[in-house]
Amino acid sequence: MDNWRASAACQNIDPDLFFPVGTGAPALVQAEEAKRICRGCPVQEACLRWAMDDSRQVTGVWGGLDENERRCLKRRLHHRTAKAR
């Protein structure tokens, strides 16, 4: 369910902020600014869950994590689940 979006801190922010282009200094600064907004968001966890599980977002900052951080988190969760079996 997407009703968490109504409470998102980024609701009135230009969405382009959350999709930095490139890997240079300007893109890193942009990603950090997006993450700063996410850190103060009351629905950060729901956003991250949606990006990782429901929609499988591969680009952008979602729930305070960029695509590389989400990929690493997914791997850690997968390894943790595999060990528990």
Backbone torsions as a table, in degrees:
resi	resn	phi	psi	omega
1	MET	NA	138.0	-174.2
2	ASP	-99.7	14.5	-176.3
3	ASN	-67.0	-12.9	177.3
4	TRP	-65.3	-25.9	-176.8
5	ARG	-60.0	-30.7	-178.8
6	ALA	-63.9	-22.4	-179.2
7	SER	-103.9	4.1	-175.1
8	ALA	-68.5	138.0	178.9
9	ALA	-65.9	-21.9	-177.6
10	CYS	-90.9	2.0	-174.2
11	GLN	-50.1	-38.3	-178.0
12	ASN	-111.1	20.5	179.9
13	ILE	-102.1	145.1	176.9
14	ASP	-57.4	120.5	-177.7
15	PRO	-59.5	-24.7	179.3
16	ASP	-59.6	-27.2	178.3
17	LEU	-57.0	-34.0	-174.0
18	PHE	-87.4	3.5	179.3
19	PHE	-131.2	68.3	180.0
20	PRO	-62.4	146.0	179.5
21	VAL	-106.6	126.7	177.8
22	GLY	94.2	-173.3	-178.1
23	THR	-128.0	6.5	-178.9
24	GLY	-77.6	-179.0	-177.2
25	ALA	-54.7	-45.8	179.7
26	PRO	-60.1	-39.8	179.2
27	ALA	-67.3	-38.4	178.6
28	LEU	-65.6	-41.5	177.5
29	VAL	-63.3	-43.0	178.9
30	GLN	-62.0	-44.6	179.3
31	ALA	-63.2	-40.0	178.8
32	GLU	-64.8	-37.5	177.4
33	GLU	-65.3	-42.0	177.5
34	ALA	-62.1	-44.7	179.9
35	LYS	-63.2	-35.6	177.6
36	ARG	-61.3	-42.2	177.3
37	ILE	-63.7	-42.8	179.8
38	CYS	-61.9	-39.3	-178.3
39	ARG	-59.7	-29.0	179.1
40	GLY	-94.4	10.3	-174.0
41	CYS	-90.1	132.4	-179.9
42	PRO	-72.5	-13.8	-179.0
43	VAL	-118.6	26.4	-178.3
44	GLN	-54.9	-45.6	-178.2
45	GLU	-64.2	-43.5	178.8
46	ALA	-63.8	-38.6	178.7
47	CYS	-63.8	-46.5	179.6
48	LEU	-62.1	-44.7	179.0
49	ARG	-59.9	-43.8	179.5
50	TRP	-61.9	-44.9	-177.7
51	ALA	-65.8	-36.0	-176.3
52	MET	-87.0	-37.4	-172.6
53	ASP	-103.5	-50.4	-172.3
54	ASP	-78.9	-46.7	-173.5
55	SER	-110.1	-12.8	179.9
56	ARG	51.0	53.7	178.3
57	GLN	-62.8	134.9	179.8
58	VAL	-111.0	-9.4	178.6
59	THR	-129.4	158.5	173.9
60	GLY	87.7	174.0	177.0
61	VAL	-97.3	122.8	179.0
62	TRP	-135.1	131.3	178.7
63	GLY	58.7	25.8	177.6
64	GLY	86.0	3.9	-180.0
65	LEU	-123.4	140.5	174.8
66	ASP	-84.3	179.5	-174.7
67	GLU	-61.3	-38.1	178.6
68	ASN	-67.4	-41.6	179.7
69	GLU	-66.0	-38.8	177.5
70	ARG	-66.0	-40.2	178.5
71	ARG	-61.4	-44.7	177.8
72	CYS	-62.6	-43.5	178.8
73	LEU	-61.5	-42.9	179.0
74	LYS	-60.6	-43.0	178.7
75	ARG	-62.5	-45.0	179.5
76	ARG	-61.2	-44.4	179.8
77	LEU	-64.5	-38.9	178.9
78	HIS	-64.2	-45.4	179.1
79	HIS	-63.9	-39.7	178.9
80	ARG	-63.6	-41.9	179.2
81	THR	-66.6	-41.4	180.0
82	ALA	-64.2	-39.0	178.6
83	LYS	-67.1	-32.1	-177.5
84	ALA	-73.4	-15.3	-177.9
85	ARG	-78.2	NA	NA
